[in-house]
Amino acid sequence: MKATGAIFDELPVHGDKGDRVTNQICSKNSASNYTIDGREIFFPVVVSDAAMLMNGFLVNARAAQAMLEGTGFRVVEIFPGKAILQLLAVDYKANDLGDYNEGAIIFPALAPGEKKPFPLFGAMARMANGTLGNFVYRMPVDQEFTTHAGRFIWGFPKWVSRIDIEFGPSVARGTFTDEDELVYSIEAKTGGNNTPKEQRVASLAIRDGKAWKTYGTNRSSGLTFSLGGEAPKIGESHPLATELRTLGLPRKPMFTVSVKSTNMSFGNPECVDIGAPFSR
């Protein structure tokens, strides 16, 4: 399944039980309790251990905003005319939703009603302190259950694909392949021992004709931050790879990040009409 402009509301998920639609096998029981494919999930949803790597790129803001058309969200311009694209690979080792790998294509973005930060230092400061939301453009995973849970609870655009992740003593690599076609392969240096303060960051998404905002916290150890880095490998023919190429990839990233171990906690989302402001 090549997920580009696909509507994830009714997109069947292929798994051991056949092709099933998320909205037909999930339900909301209360503000803090959901049933996902016959299994109850309670808040907060906790990730006890995960490892991740990320590449951050400067891309054309107009081209990036075109990918967010109709969402009500606006990409943040870190420089005039330049936005940030993030490509991620995450290895969830101990998670209430299971043990799985995840990729993500993300743009730091503003929700309706939010003021633009000052270019460069204002935008970087908001990214650093966790007050800038991240719009989740696509989020492939390699397990069925987390696909249904991520879609239904938080509105994340998930589908089952292939994500391969390797963490070595000096470098980490993550590769996202969909229907046997490469989308992207990224790498980042490892070996750092930084332990940043706990962060609380908002994830933004669109699903069921609504805008979704979810706050998550994370506390990390073994963080490695590097300026520059190796250029990613970008596929030739997959539609998502083509979109990344329209943003100017492959090119060297502006920065890379790897985290040896992080624990996270996700709360209940806020859901509003597209274009409506979220509560403060």
N, C-alpha and C positions, 0 to 999 in steps of 0.2 A: 504494500500500500504506500503510494507516494503521497505523503501528506504535505500539500502546499496550500492551496486555497480551500482545503477541505473543511467542511463544517463538522466539528467533532461531537456535536450534540447527539447525532444518530448514526455515527460512524461505527459499524460493528467491530468488535475486538475479537481477533482469532486466538483461540486458546484450546486447552485440552477438552473443553466441553462444547467445542464448535464456535461458530460466529454468534456473538451475543451483543446486544445493545446496552450500553451503560445505564441509561435511564429506566430500563425495564427490569434491572436486577439490583437496583440500589434504592434506598429510601432514607429520608431524614426523619428521625424519631423525636428529636428535641434539639435545642440549641447546642447541646454538648454530646449528642449521641447519633450515630448513623449506622445503618445496616448496609454493608457493601458485599454483594454476592454471598449473602447468608451469614456474614460475620459482622459482629458488632464492633464499632470503632468509637472510642471515647476521646475527648479532648482533655489535655493537650496531647497531640500525637508526637511521640518522642523518638528521636534518632539517637541511640546511645553511642554509635561510632560510625564514622564515615570518613573517606579520604576523597580529595577532589583536586582537579587542576583546571585552570582557566587561562585563556588568552584574551587580551583586550586590544581592540583595534580602533584607530581613528578612521571614520568613514564619512562619506558625503551625507550631510544631514537631510538634504532634500530626498535623496534616494532612500534613506532609512525611514523617513517619515511616510513615504509612499507605501512602505510595507505595513505601516500602522494605520493606514487609511480606514476610516469608519469605526475606529476603536474609541475615539475621544481622548486618547493619550497623545502626548507630544514628546518626541525625543529631546533630550537635553543637549544643547550645543555647548561642548566644553571649550571650543574655539568657535568664532563666527563661521557658520557653514559646516562645522564638523561635529559629528555625534560619535558615541562610543558603541561598538558592537562587542559582545562577550560570547565566546564559545566555551562551553564547559563540558567536563566529564566527571561524574560523581559515582563513587563506589560506596553504596549503602551496605554496611556490614552487619549492623544491628539496628533494626528499625521496626516500629510497630506495624509497618506495612510490608515487611519482608526484607529479604536480602536480595538486592538487585542493583543493576547499573543504570545510569541515567545520563543522557546528554541534554544540552539546552542551548538555544539561540536566544539571547537576551539583549534588550536595549534599556539602559537607564532612561527613565521617562518621568514626565510630570502628569499627574491626574488633573482633571478639570478643577479649576479654582486655585491651583497651586501657582505661586509666583516663580518666574524664571530665576535661577541663581545667577550671580555674576559669572561671566565666562572664566574658565580655567580655575582660579583659586576657589571661587564660590562653589562651582560644580564639584571640584575635587574634595572640598571640605564636606559637602553634603554626602558624597559617596563614602568618605571615610567614617563619618559619624552615623551613617545608617538612616539619614533622613530623606534619602532619594530613592524612590521606588524603582523596581526592575520589572519592565514589561517582558513577560515570557511569550516569545513569539512561537517557539516550538519546543517540545520537551519529550523526545523519544525515550522509551525505557525498554528493558528486556524481560519484563514480567507482566502477566495479565492483571493480577489483583491490584497492583499499584496504578495501573492504567485506569481502571474503573474508579478507584478511590480518588486519585488525583483529579480526574475529570469532575466527578460528582460533587466532591466536598469543596474543592478550591477553584474549579473551573480551568485547571491546567490543560493545555492542548497535548495530551499524551496519546501515544499509540505504541504498539509493540514493534520493536525493531532490534537491531544488534548493536551493542555498545561494548567495546573491548577496552579494558583499562589495565595498565601495568605501572606499578610504582617501584622504581629502583633506588639505589642509594644516591644517585646523582641526577637522575632524570625520570620524569613520569610521562606516560603517553596515553592518549585516549583517542579511540577511533569510532566513528559513527557510520554504520553501513545500513542502508535501507534497500530491501529487495535485491541484495547482492551488488548494489551500486554504492560506491564511496560517496559520502556527503562531505565529511571533513575528518582530518586526523591532526591532532594538536599535541604539543609537548611543552613541558615546563621543567625548570631546574628544581631539584629537591635537595634535602640536606640541611635546611634551615631549622633553627630552634626557637623562632619567635613565638610568643604567646600573647596575642592581642587581647584587649578587653572584650568582654561579651558585647555582641552587636544585636540590634533589633532592626530588621529590615523588612520593608513591604514588598511583596510580590504582586504584580498586576497581571490580569488576564481577561479574556473575553470568552464567554460561553453562554449558550441558551439565550442569546440576545441581551445579555447583561454584562456589566463590568464588575470584576471581582478584585478585592483587595484583601490580602492575607498577611499578617505579621508573623514573622518567625524569628527566633533568637538562635544564635550560635556562639559557641565557645570553642576556640581552636587552639591546637598546639602543633609545633613543627611546621610553622608557616614559612614559606620561602617566597619573597617578592623580588622580581628581577625586571629591570628595564630592558626593552628589546627582547630578542629571542629568535628562535628558528621559525621561519615561515611555515604555516600549516600546509598540508596537502588538501586540495579541494577537488572533489570529483568533477568529471567532465560532462556528464549527461543527466544526473539526477536533478529534478526541478529545484530542490532546495540548494544544491550546489550551484546551479545557474544563478539563483538569487544572490548567493554569497559572492559570486563572481561579478555581478552587477554593482556590488558594493566595493569592488576593487581588490578582492582577495583572489589568489594568494599574495600576501605581502607579509613582511615581518611585523609582529605585534608591537604595539606601543609598550606593553608590559605583560608579564606572565605571573601567575600565582599558583603555588601548590600548597596543600595542607595535608599533613600526614594523618592527623586525627582531629575530628570535630564532632561535637554533640549538638543536636538541634532540638528545637521544640516549636511546633506549629499550632496555632490557635484556629478558632472559627473564623471564616471569612466574612467580610462585609460585601453585600451585593446590591448594586444600584443600577438604574437604567443607564445605558450608554450615554455619555455626555453629562450625566448628573454628577455633582460633587460628592465626594465621600465625607463622612463626618470627621471632625478633627479629633 
